[in-house]
């Protein structure tokens, strides 16, 4: 798949770049995408949820009332799960939600997500660029010139970490700047448009092909 290369002003440079079929033109595997997204979201969970069981509740251990003759069920402790303020039965406990996936499966998931984006013509290729200083206004102008300002997130993928561009965009809600090393299936699918630099295309081919 051949794509025109644009500059930060949104104009064609005259150059073209070939998106490798092995990364952007495969038959997508939906199950691989599902597993990779599931792992990504699971890894975001802190797992620090905790409720107290009856042995952890602070309270008196005296018997509340006599065993017989009240007409009600017998009760031995105010910490019983049956009472308001008592312990909780089978409540959440701290745990680690992360799980392992094979590298080949994760690579397949990312290639599948990128292939969906290419199929829907939601990929733009930009020549390698940088900002002279950290300025959000410069980044907003670039988005406007490229005509990629919409309701969905814009994902910008550079070959390596680009500090000036990243910090210029960090304060904006519907944009995300990452390097190829940080690319994940969830971000690709969540983005409306995918903006790749020419360097990122080459690096992606080496990393995923």
C-alpha positions in Angstrom: 0.0 0.0 0.0 1.5 3.3 -1.2 0.8 6.5 0.8 1.8 10.1 0.1 4.1 11.7 2.6 2.9 15.0 4.1 4.8 17.8 5.9 3.6 19.5 9.2 1.7 22.1 7.0 -0.5 19.3 5.6 1.0 19.6 2.1 2.3 16.7 0.0 6.1 16.6 -0.1 6.1 14.6 -3.4 7.6 11.6 -1.7 5.7 8.3 -1.3 6.2 5.5 1.3 5.3 1.9 0.9 3.4 0.5 3.9 4.6 -3.1 4.1 1.9 -5.8 3.5 3.4 -7.9 6.3 2.4 -5.3 8.8 -0.4 -3.2 7.3 -2.0 -5.7 4.9 -2.6 -9.0 6.8 -5.9 -10.7 7.4 -6.8 -9.4 10.9 -7.1 -11.8 13.8 -9.9 -10.6 16.0 -9.2 -13.1 18.8 -5.5 -12.0 19.1 -6.8 -8.4 19.3 -9.2 -9.3 22.0 -6.5 -11.0 24.1 -4.0 -8.2 23.7 -6.6 -5.5 24.6 -7.7 -7.6 27.6 -4.1 -7.9 28.8 -3.5 -4.2 28.4 -6.6 -3.2 30.4 -5.9 -5.9 33.1 -2.4 -4.4 33.5 -3.9 -1.0 34.2 -5.7 -2.3 37.3 -4.1 -1.7 40.6 -5.8 -4.6 42.3 -5.7 -2.9 45.7 -9.4 -3.4 46.4 -10.1 -4.8 49.9 -13.0 -5.4 52.2 -12.8 -6.5 55.8 -13.9 -10.0 56.9 -15.5 -10.5 60.3 -12.2 -11.3 62.0 -10.8 -7.9 60.9 -13.7 -5.8 62.1 -13.2 -3.7 65.3 -16.0 -4.4 67.7 -17.2 -6.1 70.8 -17.2 -9.9 71.0 -20.0 -10.0 73.6 -23.1 -12.0 72.9 -25.8 -9.4 71.8 -28.7 -11.0 73.6 -29.7 -14.3 75.1 -29.7 -17.5 73.1 -33.4 -18.4 73.5 -36.7 -16.8 74.2 -36.4 -13.7 72.0 -38.3 -15.1 69.0 -35.5 -14.1 66.7 -32.5 -15.9 65.3 -29.6 -16.4 67.6 -26.7 -14.0 67.3 -23.3 -14.3 68.8 -21.4 -11.2 67.6 -22.0 -7.7 66.2 -19.2 -8.4 63.7 -21.4 -11.0 61.9 -21.9 -10.4 58.2 -25.7 -10.3 58.9 -25.4 -7.0 60.7 -24.9 -3.5 59.4 -21.2 -2.7 59.9 -20.2 -6.4 60.1 -17.7 -8.2 58.1 -18.2 -9.1 54.4 -18.5 -12.6 53.1 -16.2 -13.4 50.1 -15.4 -9.7 49.6 -12.6 -8.5 47.3 -9.0 -9.1 48.3 -5.8 -7.6 46.8 -4.7 -9.4 43.7 -2.6 -9.1 40.6 -4.7 -9.0 37.4 -1.8 -9.2 34.9 -1.3 -12.3 32.8 1.3 -13.4 30.2 0.9 -13.4 26.4 3.3 -14.8 23.9 5.3 -12.2 21.8 4.1 -13.7 18.5 0.5 -13.3 19.6 1.0 -9.7 20.7 2.8 -8.9 17.4 -0.1 -10.5 15.5 -2.6 -8.4 17.4 -0.7 -5.2 16.7 -0.4 -6.0 13.0 -4.1 -6.8 12.9 -5.0 -3.5 14.4 -2.7 -1.6 12.0 -4.3 -3.6 9.1 -7.8 -2.5 10.1 -6.6 1.2 10.2 -5.0 0.8 6.8 -8.1 -0.9 5.4 -10.3 2.0 6.5 -7.8 4.6 5.1 -7.2 6.1 8.6 -3.4 6.2 8.3 -1.4 9.4 7.4 2.3 9.4 6.9 4.3 12.5 8.0 7.9 13.3 7.3 10.1 13.2 10.4 9.6 16.4 12.3 10.4 18.1 15.6 9.5 21.4 17.3 12.1 24.0 18.3 10.5 24.5 21.6 7.6 23.1 23.7 4.5 25.0 22.6 1.0 23.5 22.6 -0.2 26.2 20.1 2.4 24.9 17.5 1.0 21.3 17.9 -2.6 22.5 17.6 -1.7 24.4 14.4 -0.1 21.2 13.0 -3.3 19.2 13.7 -5.5 21.9 12.0 -3.2 22.0 8.9 -3.4 18.2 8.6 -7.2 18.4 9.0 -7.2 15.6 11.7 -9.1 17.5 14.4 -12.3 15.5 15.1 -14.2 13.8 17.9 -11.9 10.8 18.1 -8.3 10.5 19.4 -5.4 11.2 17.2 -2.5 8.8 17.7 0.9 10.1 16.6 3.7 7.4 16.4 7.3 8.5 16.0 10.3 6.3 15.5 11.8 7.3 18.9 10.7 9.4 21.9 10.3 13.0 20.8 10.2 15.1 24.0 9.3 18.5 22.5 6.4 17.1 20.5 5.2 14.9 23.4 5.2 17.8 25.9 3.5 20.1 23.4 0.6 17.7 23.1 0.4 16.3 26.6 -2.2 18.9 27.8 -4.7 18.0 24.9 -7.4 15.4 25.6 -7.9 13.9 22.2 -4.3 13.4 21.1 -1.5 11.0 22.1 2.1 11.0 21.1 4.1 7.8 21.5 7.2 6.0 20.1 7.1 2.7 18.2 8.4 1.0 21.3 5.2 2.2 23.2 2.8 1.1 20.5 0.0 -1.1 21.7 -3.2 -2.6 20.2 -5.6 -0.7 22.5 -4.3 2.8 21.5 -4.4 1.9 17.8 -8.0 0.7 17.9 -9.0 3.7 20.2 -7.6 6.2 17.7 -9.7 7.7 14.9 -6.6 8.5 12.9 -3.1 7.1 13.0 -0.3 9.5 12.2 3.0 7.8 11.4 6.3 9.4 10.7 8.4 8.0 7.9 10.9 6.8 10.5 8.2 5.0 12.4 7.1 3.1 9.3 10.6 1.7 8.9 10.9 0.9 12.6 7.5 -0.8 12.7 8.5 -3.0 9.7 11.6 -4.1 11.6 9.8 -4.6 14.9 6.7 -6.5 13.7 7.5 -8.0 10.4 
